[in-house]
């Protein structure tokens, strides 16, 4: 069947199988000598979870196997979504310790991409809260891996993009919350320096994220709305929120009913939107109580929002620039983006904390993420942005990537050679491949 | 005390979806299938999500002689019993292998009918209960594409209709619901190119069945559009129908 990532580019004809238990998965592995890749809920943007010869749809592994209410550890199969965990455990007072900007990611995908969230500066990435994983290796053998047992396999699989084996299940820790509400503080920043200053001063906040206007130029370059957040305690709730402590009342979902024509998003419409959004944010500056869904997952409320970029799809550029070079790197990137006149509504700036890991994306510094509609000149723009990021010591998020080249990946990330050596040594390179791993020669 | 649902054919996508929908309503669940021990992950899932009691039961729909003992061994006679047993086979093989044809017919008709006969009589003795049979729109008219499967489902649909009539007429307190799901995304239909608007997710089916039982419905099509489609298909004159490929 035709398959793509969330960005709807590239699209590939893939042979898809959907096993429901480990035995069926082992059979799928044994039947073919071809290479394969596991796929979660298809939220990686590019070609990370596409393999024309065989893509394993892991959504059949959607069982929650246990929960320890003293430690907050949930045992879940790889195809369970964060949305499932929230549905089951938020009313019991638990929330994912790390969540990306969509709750429709699978546990397996979250581990393979070692996703991060608005609390990365304080708590690190998703992998920090994974106690163990069960991985089906290239030899068809299932292994438990943790920081103590098969520690190498664990270290490479967290952030390993599914290229070490198939993640079957995991023990993942949730965090205690008193309510499903977030106390948000919105801080407008008229330029990049102010935005970064707000992030640095907001280091004590549990959550911080910025929306950045990538089309603003001159003195307004980098103008942002920085949003800090804390889990609200029961005491902090007003009368209205208290009646819906765990945010159980369903909200109406909106859906994008059709593919937008490609001219719908242009620099005029985006510029107008951004100006309004910033002005509106300034008016709402200050503190407010927001339900977790609107705070963490504003875009999930618009089903299939990826269709606003039209049938040709879009690509997301996400890099992280080390702290010392962040100001210079971001300034150069914003300049290039503004000059291109492209760029999107959805540009996100975030301060990341320090992280040591084998192949995960995060490092201490600033990450910038934004979408571009897929056009003929998009690869050239990405090459330009990637060159700027590399010049400033930055690297790229493979869960978002669809356009990087093997050369630029290696220039940005010195860990790549060790990753490919590990794949050769374990035999994983012969069994586990995606269009992305082929493209990047991983 | 919780009410109880029995799901026969619990390994199927539809069976699991029904079990989940009932567990979400607070029902204890009896999962029955061949090699039932392999359903332990599903048992853990239902327990963790919904804090209900879940038991596993070995059953072989084709082994008629075992059906009474199977029902006797259940810890409690369920309030609702759902049969999601089904086997499509491949039409081409069903045409050439009599053994395979018989297996399809017995899996979709004889086996489920036998299980429901036993359960119906026990429920009548108790004077309460609901039997839910998952049949198929394929049973509404025999088509070249799958008439072996379709004829077996036609038999099951007629059986359910007759059983419902018998139990209602005698005011037994036992009700029968016939489910004609149309296309569903399951392992059985994996690889088929199904039209999205006509194709239900298993979870949709689970919710629809819980609702149909609550409301005491007789026959449900999960997506209403199927009612119109099947009405049209049933009414095509045979001299035309025999030349069509649908």
Interface residues (C-beta under 8 A of the other chain):
Chain A: X1 X17 X18 X20 X21 X23 X62 X63 X64 X65 X66 X67 X77 X88
Chain B: X11 X13 X38 X41 X42 X44 X45 X48 X49 X187 X190 X193
